[in-house]
Amino acid sequence: MAILGTLTAIAIPSIGKLVNKGKTESCEAEFHNIQTAVTEMLSDSCDGILLPVGPTDNMSRVRTTDTPPLLLSDYLLGLDESCIKTGCSYTFYANGTVNQILP
């Protein structure tokens, strides 16, 4: 019983660190994917300008000033319901700069 208690005391903090590391890596990967999608969207845009938005986790709100506008949600593959799932939110600026706001 003492051995089991010792192993549990060692394992629980390690598991917590792994979970936090996974969340951090998930937010970093998501941020990279959003930045890449914004770059691609702006290169397809005639105007090359975003309507400033934020903070938001709804990528269908992010659009260019073109007529009709290009939507960021169309450039993010595998995004269901146009919303981010990591808990992060983002601010978008007209020049394509993106800031991530961690949960």
VOBA-1610 file (N, C-alpha, C; in pm, whole numbers, padded with zeros to 5 digits, always signed):
BEGIN
Met+00082-00119+00000Met+00000+00000+00000Met+00088+00126+00000Ala+00196+00124+00078Ala+00285+00238+00083Ala+00351+00262-00052Ile+00387+00155-00121Ile+00449+00168-00253Ile+00351+00231-00351Leu+00227+00188-00348Leu+00123+00244-00434Leu+00102+00392-00406Gly+00100+00429-00281Gly+00085+00570-00242Gly+00201+00654-00291Thr+00323+00601-00280Thr+00441+00673-00326Thr+00437+00691-00478Leu+00403+00587-00551Leu+00395+00597-00697Leu+00288+00698-00740Thr+00176+00697-00671Thr+00069+00793-00702Thr+00116+00935-00675Ala+00185+00957-00565Ala+00234+01091-00531Ala+00334+01142-00634Ile+00408+01052-00695Ile+00505+01091-00798Ile+00435+01111-00932Ala+00339+01027-00966Ala+00276+01028-01098Ala+00180+01145-01119Ile+00105+01183-01018Ile+00002+01286-01035Ile+00062+01420-01078Pro+00167+01472-01016Pro+00225+01598-01065Pro+00278+01586-01208Ser+00333+01471-01242Ser+00385+01451-01378Ser+00273+01454-01480Ile+00162+01394-01448Ile+00047+01393-01539Ile-00006+01535-01556Gly-00011+01611-01449Gly-00055+01751-01456Gly+00034+01833-01547Lys+00164+01811-01539Lys+00257+01883-01625Lys+00236+01845-01771Leu+00210+01718-01798Leu+00187+01673-01935Leu+00059+01735-01992Val-00045+01744-01911Val-00170+01803-01957Val-00148+01951-01989Asn-00080+02025-01902Asn-00052+02167-01926Asn+00034+02185-02050Lys+00133+02099-02068Lys+00219+02107-02186Lys+00137+02083-02312Gly+00045+01988-02307Gly-00042+01959-02421Gly-00130+02078-02457Lys-00185+02146-02357Lys-00267+02264-02382Lys-00185+02376-02445Thr-00064+02396-02394Thr+00024+02499-02447Thr+00059+02470-02593Glu+00096+02346-02620Glu+00131+02308-02757Glu+00011+02319-02850Ser-00107+02288-02801Ser-00229+02299-02881Ser-00256+02445-02918Cys-00240+02535-02821Cys-00260+02678-02849Cys-00156+02730-02947Glu-00031+02686-02932Glu+00075+02729-03024Glu+00048+02681-03166Ala+00005+02556-03181Ala-00024+02500-03314Ala-00143+02573-03376Glu-00246+02599-03295Glu-00362+02670-03346Glu-00324+02810-03393Phe-00243+02880-03315Phe-00200+03015-03350Phe-00123+03014-03482His-00034+02917-03498His+00042+02905-03623His-00052+02880-03740Asn-00150+02792-03723Asn-00245+02762-03831Asn-00327+02885-03868Ile-00367+02964-03769Ile-00445+03085-03797Ile-00359+03188-03869Gln-00235+03206-03825Gln-00147+03301-03894Gln-00125+03259-04039Thr-00105+03130-04064Thr-00085+03081-04199Thr-00210+03103-04284Ala-00327+03076-04227Ala-00452+03096-04299Ala-00476+03243-04332Val-00443+03333-04239Val-00457+03477-04265Val-00365+03518-04380Thr-00242+03470-04381Thr-00148+03502-04488Thr-00202+03455-04623Glu-00253+03332-04626Glu-00309+03278-04750Glu-00432+03358-04795Met-00518+03391-04702Met-00638+03466-04734Met-00603+03604-04790Leu-00507+03671-04728Leu-00467+03803-04776Leu-00399+03797-04912Ser-00329+03687-04939Ser-00266+03675-05071Ser-00372+03650-05180Asp-00485+03589-05145Asp-00594+03569-05239Asp-00682+03694-05254Ser-00671+03784-05161Ser-00755+03903-05157Ser-00708+04007-05259Cys-00803+04076-05323Cys-00768+04187-05412Cys-00722+04308-05332Asp-00788+04335-05219Asp-00756+04450-05135Asp-00639+04424-05042Gly-00627+04301-04991Gly-00521+04267-04897Gly-00539+04331-04761Ile-00665+04357-04723Ile-00694+04425-04596Ile-00800+04346-04520Leu-00778+04328-04391Leu-00878+04265-04304Leu-00963+04371-04236Leu-01088+04336-04209Leu-01167+04420-04121Leu-01122+04386-03979Pro-01077+04485-03901Pro-01030+04455-03765Pro-01140+04391-03680Val-01103+04284-03609Val-01198+04209-03527Val-01126+04163-03401Gly-01198+04160-03291Gly-01141+04094-03175Gly-01176+04160-03046Pro-01152+04086-02942Pro-01112+03945-02941Pro-01230+03855-02978Thr-01199+03749-03051Thr-01302+03655-03095Thr-01245+03514-03107Asp-01333+03416-03095Asp-01295+03279-03125Asp-01375+03228-03245Asn-01454+03317-03306Asn-01536+03283-03421Asn-01466+03330-03548Met-01409+03235-03621Met-01328+03269-03738Met-01411+03312-03859Ser-01543+03293-03855Ser-01627+03342-03964Ser-01648+03493-03954Arg-01614+03552-03841Arg-01622+03698-03824Arg-01504+03769-03888Val-01397+03694-03915Val-01275+03753-03971Val-01288+03749-04123Arg-01287+03868-04185Arg-01308+03877-04328Arg-01227+03991-04389Thr-01210+03983-04519Thr-01138+04088-04590Thr-01236+04198-04628Thr-01182+04308-04680Thr-01265+04419-04725Thr-01310+04401-04870Asp-01278+04288-04932Asp-01320+04262-05070Asp-01473+04252-05079Thr-01523+04264-05202Thr-01665+04243-05227Thr-01678+04130-05327Pro-01730+04015-05292Pro-01768+03971-05158Pro-01643+03942-05074Pro-01657+03951-04943Pro-01540+03930-04856Pro-01497+03784-04852Leu-01368+03763-04831Leu-01315+03629-04804Leu-01325+03606-04654Leu-01365+03484-04614Leu-01381+03451-04472Leu-01266+03362-04426Leu-01211+03393-04311Leu-01101+03313-04256Leu-01145+03170-04230Ser-01268+03149-04190Ser-01316+03013-04161Ser-01305+02923-04284Asp-01311+02980-04403Asp-01297+02902-04526Asp-01153+02856-04548Tyr-01058+02919-04481Tyr-00916+02888-04499Tyr-00862+02797-04389Leu-00941+02770-04289Leu-00899+02683-04179Leu-00960+02545-04198Leu-00881+02451-04243Leu-00929+02316-04269Leu-00963+02246-04139Gly-01072+02173-04140Gly-01111+02094-04024Gly-01176+02173-03912Leu-01207+02299-03937Leu-01271+02382-03834Leu-01422+02358-03837Asp-01476+02304-03729Asp-01619+02280-03720Asp-01688+02400-03655Glu-01796+02443-03711Glu-01880+02549-03655Glu-01808+02682-03645Ser-01699+02702-03716Ser-01626+02828-03725Ser-01567+02876-03594Cys-01573+02796-03487Cys-01522+02840-03357Cys-01400+02760-03316Ile-01311+02825-03248Ile-01189+02766-03196Ile-01222+02685-03072Lys-01155+02572-03053Lys-01186+02481-02943Lys-01085+02485-02827Thr-00974+02556-02844Thr-00871+02553-02739Thr-00902+02646-02622Gly-00997+02736-02640Gly-01026+02833-02535Gly-00952+02964-02556Cys-00866+02969-02656Cys-00795+03092-02690Cys-00888+03182-02771Ser-00861+03311-02768Ser-00930+03403-02857Ser-00824+03486-02928Tyr-00866+03557-03032Tyr-00771+03624-03120Tyr-00821+03763-03156Thr-00725+03853-03175Thr-00754+03986-03225Thr-00685+04000-03360Phe-00759+04050-03458Phe-00709+04064-03595Phe-00704+04211-03632Tyr-00597+04252-03698Tyr-00578+04390-03739Tyr-00580+04399-03891Ala-00606+04519-03943Ala-00623+04540-04087Ala-00504+04491-04170Asn-00383+04500-04115Asn-00264+04461-04190Asn-00236+04311-04185Gly-00320+04235-04117Gly-00303+04090-04109Gly-00234+04042-03983Thr-00199+04132-03894Thr-00138+04095-03767Thr-00244+04026-03681Val-00201+03919-03614Val-00292+03842-03527Val-00229+03834-03388Asn-00307+03862-03286Asn-00264+03845-03147Asn-00349+03736-03083Gln-00283+03647-03010Gln-00352+03539-02940Gln-00372+03577-02794Ile-00492+03551-02744Ile-00524+03575-02604Ile-00549+03440-02540Leu-00461+03401-02449Leu-00471+03270-02385Leu-00582+03267-02283Pro-00643+03149-02262Pro-00753+03138-02166Pro-00706+03160-02024
//
